[in-house]
Every structure is written in C-alpha cells, then in structure tokens.
Amino acid sequence: MKKNSLLALLAALLLAGTAYAQSPVDSTILGADIFSLIGQKGSGSVTVNQSYEIRNALSRHIVANSNTKMQGYRVRIFFDSDQTARAKSEAIAAGFMERYPGIKAYRSHVSPYFKVTVGDFRTRADAQRFASRLLNSGAYQYVFVVKETINYPGF
C-alpha cells in the first residue's frame, strides 16, 4: 500500500515538473541561423532587454576595482632624452588628450628618457588595433605597443 502511494506521488511530481519545464518553441525558426533571420525580417537590428540589476552589478564591480592594477598593454607614442624632452613629452601628452579625450595618457621619466604611453588595454590585440589607428593618423613619430602595469580598464 505504501509502495503504491509512493509511486503515485512520484509519478504526479514528474508529470507536474515536465508540464512546466518547456516553453513553446516557434517551429519556423527551429534550426535556423539567427543572423540570416535578422536580415530577412527587415532592418536587421537587435534589441537587448537587460535588467537594471545586471547593469548596476557591473557598475559596482567597476567601481570596486577602480584602484586595482593589472598586467596589460599601452601604446608608447613618445620617448626622447634630449634637453627639451620634458617639454616635448608634456606637449605630446596634452595634444593626445585633446584628440582622444576618453583615453588616458601617462608621462614617465626613467633616466635619461622621458616617455609618453597611452591607454589601458587588457590584450596586446586591443593595443595593436589602437596603435594602428595612431600610425594611420600620422601624428606621432614613434608608435609601438609596450607591456606595462595598467589601471583596471572599464568595460
């Protein structure tokens, strides 16, 4: 008797669980490439609905790690050791910040060189893409990627 009632209860729980486990599927898109469907439906745009909790959690994460240092890459745009190198480095850093206000410029002095490096890139590939952009601008004589300790970059 107990065995039969236990089996009946278990069967009822399994049936109830499977009734709510699956949501209906649009069979017209089953197995289709989502990117080709976007192009067929009209404008080809995608809307992402994201809860504010996710955005707030990401913002809190960035703020909590804003003083964190990590290994990454920067792009060196100036280095020199002549008598006017200090003034040149100041001018180049100021000019860079005017052209690229969202990207930080860092001046340093390691005797005898004054240096200006820019950006906080997590990967060499990101730094190289930006370096290519700077090279194409023709504004800087020296442009190359260097590995440095960087500030925690935002997303």
BAFI-3210 file (N, C-alpha, C; in Angstrom, 3 decimals, decimal comma, padded with zeros to 6 digits):
// residues 155
n [1|2|3|4|5|6|7|8|9|10|11|12|13|14|15|16|17|18|19|20|21|22|23|24|25|26|27|28|29|30|31|32|33|34|35|36|37|38|39|40|41|42|43|44|45|46|47|48|49|50|51|52|53|54|55|56|57|58|59|60|61|62|63|64|65|66|67|68|69|70|71|72|73|74|75|76|77|78|79|80|81|82|83|84|85|86|87|88|89|90|91|92|93|94|95|96|97|98|99|100|101|102|103|104|105|106|107|108|109|110|111|112|113|114|115|116|117|118|119|120|121|122|123|124|125|126|127|128|129|130|131|132|133|134|135|136|137|138|139|140|141|142|143|144|145|146|147|148|149|150|151|152|153|154|155]
n.u [000,812|001,843|003,914|002,631|001,293|003,458|004,723|002,689|002,648|005,246|005,090|003,138|004,524|006,622|005,190|004,014|006,293|007,390|005,432|005,758|008,352|009,136|008,946|006,851|008,018|008,921|008,373|009,088|011,557|013,226|016,312|017,374|019,694|020,367|021,407|020,935|018,178|017,660|018,419|016,459|014,042|013,720|014,952|017,269|018,096|018,842|017,377|018,261|017,082|017,841|018,116|018,040|019,412|021,581|023,117|023,644|025,106|027,387|028,389|028,966|030,983|033,009|033,541|034,405|036,799|038,324|040,734|042,499|045,394|046,786|048,396|048,955|048,660|050,042|050,284|053,136|053,935|055,862|059,283|062,260|065,494|066,732|067,608|065,226|063,263|061,489|059,651|058,682|057,442|055,370|053,876|053,141|051,611|049,505|048,436|047,598|045,587|043,700|042,950|042,033|039,948|038,817|040,777|043,452|046,585|049,937|052,735|056,169|059,388|062,330|065,466|067,716|065,419|062,384|059,047|055,969|053,099|050,038|046,623|044,890|045,030|043,754|044,520|047,100|046,267|044,143|045,582|047,300|045,489|044,690|047,159|047,654|045,674|046,648|049,073|048,120|047,042|049,227|050,245|052,178|055,601|056,819|055,313|054,413|053,653|053,722|054,339|052,906|052,160|048,869|046,025|042,914|040,824|037,712|034,538]
n.v [-001,187|001,311|001,456|001,674|004,140|005,807|005,519|006,602|009,241|010,045|009,781|011,731|014,066|014,049|014,347|016,845|018,461|018,216|019,412|022,136|022,567|023,095|025,676|026,986|026,495|028,309|026,900|027,734|028,897|026,990|025,464|027,283|029,772|032,406|034,894|035,102|035,159|037,603|039,436|038,858|039,648|042,381|045,363|044,408|044,751|044,374|044,101|044,317|043,381|044,226|043,721|046,178|045,418|043,874|045,767|047,537|045,836|045,381|047,996|048,431|046,533|047,580|050,029|049,055|047,908|049,950|051,024|049,034|047,421|045,873|043,513|044,518|046,272|049,134|051,910|053,267|056,529|058,407|058,909|060,199|061,719|064,147|067,629|069,045|067,240|066,900|069,062|068,498|066,014|066,774|068,433|066,604|064,737|066,406|067,208|064,717|064,047|065,955|065,182|062,559|062,266|060,295|058,500|057,758|059,425|058,791|060,101|059,497|059,228|057,727|057,698|058,138|058,908|060,538|059,608|058,904|057,149|055,618|054,771|051,895|048,796|045,542|043,375|042,445|042,528|044,407|046,711|046,815|047,268|049,884|051,148|050,880|052,544|055,001|055,109|055,326|057,853|059,495|061,326|060,886|060,241|057,959|054,879|052,230|049,085|048,407|046,325|046,779|047,636|048,284|050,481|049,330|048,647|050,068|048,757]
n.w [000,000|000,900|-000,908|-003,396|-003,117|-002,809|-005,305|-006,926|-006,033|-006,762|-009,566|-010,092|-009,337|-011,215|-013,643|-013,209|-013,060|-015,652|-017,143|-016,738|-017,511|-020,159|-022,571|-025,179|-028,544|-031,384|-034,319|-036,847|-036,775|-035,854|-035,769|-037,543|-038,805|-036,769|-037,503|-040,248|-040,189|-038,930|-040,894|-042,829|-041,732|-041,941|-040,894|-039,693|-037,073|-033,568|-030,404|-027,091|-024,057|-020,939|-017,523|-014,895|-012,664|-013,529|-014,919|-012,794|-011,099|-012,651|-012,781|-010,045|-009,750|-011,396|-010,096|-007,611|-008,329|-009,309|-008,383|-008,749|-009,993|-012,910|-015,122|-018,413|-021,512|-023,137|-025,420|-026,681|-027,483|-027,488|-026,823|-025,571|-025,029|-025,113|-024,321|-024,427|-023,957|-021,780|-022,002|-024,559|-024,082|-022,365|-024,091|-026,105|-024,659|-023,786|-026,256|-027,238|-025,378|-026,021|-028,616|-028,203|-025,976|-024,271|-023,605|-021,531|-021,011|-020,128|-018,562|-018,086|-016,480|-016,936|-016,277|-018,901|-020,247|-021,256|-021,377|-023,091|-022,743|-023,767|-023,023|-021,585|-022,005|-022,059|-023,629|-025,961|-028,591|-028,601|-027,934|-030,127|-032,229|-031,607|-031,788|-034,527|-035,489|-034,531|-035,947|-038,571|-038,421|-038,545|-036,762|-034,863|-034,263|-033,199|-032,601|-030,751|-029,164|-025,687|-022,850|-019,738|-016,290|-015,781|-015,229|-013,918|-016,500|-017,638|-018,812]
ca.u [000,000|002,744|004,704|001,779|001,043|004,729|004,882|001,708|003,131|006,410|004,605|002,464|005,559|007,316|004,300|003,867|007,560|007,579|004,438|006,273|009,768|009,413|008,087|006,597|009,084|008,473|008,933|009,580|012,964|013,951|017,464|017,777|020,774|019,751|021,885|020,229|016,802|017,621|018,455|015,227|012,884|013,610|016,072|018,471|018,536|018,585|017,132|018,589|016,433|018,713|017,593|018,877|020,261|022,831|023,869|024,118|026,153|028,590|028,891|029,571|032,230|033,998|033,904|035,158|038,126|038,891|042,107|043,256|046,388|046,909|049,290|048,270|049,452|049,839|050,930|054,122|053,896|056,994|060,403|063,395|066,384|067,463|067,358|063,846|062,382|060,418|058,642|058,055|056,539|054,184|053,096|052,577|050,547|048,374|047,836|046,916|044,346|042,730|042,460|041,407|039,615|038,424|041,917|044,430|047,998|050,804|054,109|057,096|060,792|063,295|066,675|067,617|064,304|061,020|058,190|054,516|052,346|048,605|045,665|044,926|044,489|043,901|045,185|048,011|045,492|043,455|046,602|047,805|044,462|044,772|048,440|047,458|044,883|047,550|050,009|047,403|046,803|050,466|050,513|053,245|056,797|057,011|054,104|054,598|052,977|054,588|053,674|053,051|051,109|047,860|044,877|041,814|040,012|036,267|034,013]
ca.v [000,000|002,455|001,443|002,182|005,571|006,483|005,542|007,542|010,586|010,293|009,973|013,025|015,096|014,051|014,920|018,278|019,110|018,291|020,323|023,500|022,606|023,579|026,715|026,696|026,837|028,713|025,899|028,343|029,274|025,857|025,052|028,324|030,662|033,624|036,080|035,189|035,544|039,034|040,132|038,626|040,252|043,821|046,273|043,727|045,258|043,518|044,813|043,516|043,842|043,864|044,254|047,184|044,749|043,481|047,000|048,036|044,930|045,668|049,297|048,237|045,787|048,512|050,973|048,333|047,569|051,108|051,268|047,807|047,412|044,571|043,488|044,789|046,905|050,533|052,279|054,331|057,477|059,328|058,726|061,011|062,050|065,403|068,651|069,540|066,070|067,113|069,944|067,762|064,985|067,474|068,881|065,437|064,199|067,340|067,098|063,440|064,087|066,759|064,380|061,326|062,602|059,143|057,605|058,424|059,496|058,689|060,553|058,920|059,545|056,718|058,364|059,541|059,076|060,953|058,737|059,079|055,965|055,921|053,680|050,788|047,710|044,220|042,431|043,004|042,760|045,698|047,764|046,872|047,937|051,320|051,602|051,011|053,772|056,133|055,132|055,833|059,295|060,177|062,404|060,549|059,692|056,606|054,222|050,794|048,515|048,002|045,643|047,558|047,533|049,265|050,671|048,445|049,345|049,890|047,930]
ca.w [000,000|000,952|-002,145|-004,482|-002,916|-003,072|-006,767|-007,467|-005,702|-007,598|-010,939|-010,137|-009,299|-012,505|-014,656|-012,925|-013,397|-017,106|-017,724|-016,647|-017,854|-021,508|-023,102|-026,589|-029,474|-032,717|-035,222|-038,084|-036,628|-035,305|-036,558|-038,495|-038,413|-036,244|-038,218|-041,525|-039,885|-038,637|-042,173|-043,578|-041,071|-042,152|-040,703|-039,232|-035,774|-032,418|-029,166|-025,918|-022,838|-019,831|-016,268|-014,249|-011,675|-014,194|-015,162|-011,500|-010,606|-013,425|-012,328|-008,728|-009,961|-011,952|-009,032|-006,579|-008,842|-009,993|-007,932|-008,961|-011,073|-013,532|-016,269|-019,664|-022,561|-023,505|-026,675|-026,487|-028,595|-027,409|-025,896|-026,003|-023,907|-025,298|-023,306|-024,499|-023,904|-020,795|-022,607|-025,664|-023,551|-021,874|-025,242|-026,791|-023,802|-023,832|-027,591|-027,340|-024,595|-026,769|-029,741|-027,714|-024,592|-023,474|-023,390|-020,670|-021,404|-018,954|-018,749|-017,113|-016,695|-016,496|-016,740|-019,299|-021,183|-020,953|-022,178|-023,041|-023,162|-023,739|-022,967|-020,635|-022,812|-021,444|-024,529|-026,960|-029,813|-028,445|-028,003|-031,502|-033,044|-031,357|-032,338|-035,981|-035,684|-034,337|-037,072|-039,747|-038,264|-038,899|-035,818|-033,922|-034,895|-032,664|-032,107|-030,567|-028,007|-024,579|-021,745|-018,511|-015,289|-016,192|-014,364|-014,261|-017,507|-017,609|-019,901]
c.u [000,864|003,527|003,912|001,529|002,311|004,989|003,926|002,149|004,320|006,013|003,932|003,475|006,309|006,473|004,134|005,122|007,767|006,576|004,944|007,704|010,046|008,427|007,881|007,727|008,462|009,134|009,457|011,046|013,826|015,072|017,965|018,929|020,168|020,164|021,216|018,774|016,676|017,597|017,169|014,049|012,795|014,913|017,349|018,986|018,124|018,374|017,420|017,908|017,231|018,167|018,575|019,803|021,598|023,704|024,444|025,226|027,461|029,206|029,563|030,909|033,334|034,466|034,766|036,586|038,842|040,325|043,011|044,212|046,465|047,906|048,473|049,221|049,066|050,560|051,861|054,096|055,058|058,035|061,586|064,223|067,123|067,018|065,926|062,820|061,229|059,296|057,915|057,056|055,251|053,279|052,427|051,439|049,306|047,664|047,064|045,578|043,287|042,113|041,649|041,019|039,244|039,564|042,990|045,834|048,830|052,211|054,972|058,519|061,620|064,600|067,400|066,370|063,040|060,132|056,732|053,906|050,873|047,789|045,905|044,255|044,760|044,692|046,108|047,252|044,751|044,435|047,112|046,792|044,534|046,072|048,336|046,670|045,772|048,556|049,359|047,124|048,034|050,884|051,727|054,389|057,023|055,678|054,409|053,977|054,006|053,743|053,969|051,978|050,122|046,811|043,770|040,903|038,536|035,825|033,412]
c.v [001,262|002,575|002,036|003,680|006,382|006,582|006,539|008,981|010,967|010,554|011,331|014,173|015,187|014,675|016,423|019,035|019,240|019,219|021,760|023,646|023,213|024,667|026,437|027,215|027,203|027,789|026,502|028,731|028,147|025,421|026,102|029,143|032,008|034,865|036,213|035,593|037,035|039,828|039,987|039,394|041,763|044,542|045,585|044,256|044,288|044,406|043,873|044,146|043,318|044,490|045,271|046,560|044,349|044,704|047,552|047,157|045,174|047,002|049,189|047,512|046,722|049,486|050,285|048,038|048,748|051,420|050,066|047,972|046,001|044,649|043,673|045,470|048,364|050,771|053,446|055,226|058,474|058,776|059,488|061,349|063,365|066,440|069,171|068,417|066,256|067,949|069,249|066,722|065,612|067,889|067,702|064,835|065,093|067,264|065,806|063,483|064,966|065,948|063,171|061,510|061,404|058,210|058,363|058,368|059,526|059,141|059,900|059,339|058,425|057,173|057,542|059,850|059,623|060,172|059,149|057,790|056,270|054,637|052,704|049,612|046,371|043,267|043,168|043,347|044,096|046,856|047,921|047,533|049,448|051,892|051,786|052,268|055,013|056,248|055,716|057,329|060,105|061,264|062,139|059,846|058,242|056,075|052,741|050,355|048,096|047,316|046,416|047,175|048,655|049,424|049,747|049,145|049,087|049,051|048,772]
c.w [000,000|-000,342|-003,302|-004,330|-003,161|-004,568|-007,414|-007,214|-006,569|-009,046|-011,078|-010,134|-010,623|-013,603|-014,456|-013,309|-014,887|-017,756|-017,730|-017,158|-019,212|-021,894|-024,581|-027,478|-030,809|-033,725|-036,522|-037,990|-036,093|-036,245|-037,540|-037,919|-038,008|-037,030|-039,582|-041,308|-039,608|-039,938|-042,956|-043,015|-041,262|-041,936|-040,240|-037,909|-034,668|-031,208|-028,013|-024,719|-021,662|-018,561|-015,679|-013,215|-012,283|-014,429|-013,860|-010,940|-011,342|-013,000|-010,960|-008,847|-010,463|-010,872|-007,975|-007,029|-009,486|-009,572|-008,125|-010,135|-011,633|-014,686|-017,538|-020,625|-022,719|-024,827|-026,400|-027,719|-028,557|-026,443|-026,452|-024,776|-024,109|-024,262|-023,308|-024,347|-022,918|-021,404|-023,757|-025,144|-023,014|-023,025|-025,950|-025,968|-023,849|-025,183|-027,773|-026,601|-025,244|-027,900|-029,299|-026,243|-023,714|-023,113|-022,612|-021,267|-020,126|-019,324|-017,693|-017,473|-016,078|-017,117|-017,802|-020,139|-020,529|-021,912|-022,028|-023,577|-022,971|-023,648|-021,835|-021,334|-022,139|-022,321|-025,492|-028,246|-029,749|-028,571|-029,431|-032,440|-032,859|-031,907|-033,854|-036,309|-035,545|-035,484|-038,315|-039,646|-038,664|-037,919|-034,924|-034,635|-034,476|-032,170|-031,996|-029,249|-026,957|-023,508|-020,466|-017,515|-015,587|-015,110|-014,832|-015,261|-017,304|-018,790|-020,976]
res [m|k|k|n|s|l|l|a|l|l|a|a|l|l|l|a|g|t|a|y|a|q|s|p|v|d|s|t|i|l|g|a|d|i|f|s|l|i|g|q|k|g|s|g|s|v|t|v|n|q|s|y|e|i|r|n|a|l|s|r|h|i|v|a|n|s|n|t|k|m|q|g|y|r|v|r|i|f|f|d|s|d|q|t|a|r|a|k|s|e|a|i|a|a|g|f|m|e|r|y|p|g|i|k|a|y|r|s|h|v|s|p|y|f|k|v|t|v|g|d|f|r|t|r|a|d|a|q|r|f|a|s|r|l|l|n|s|g|a|y|q|y|v|f|v|v|k|e|t|i|n|y|p|g|f]
***
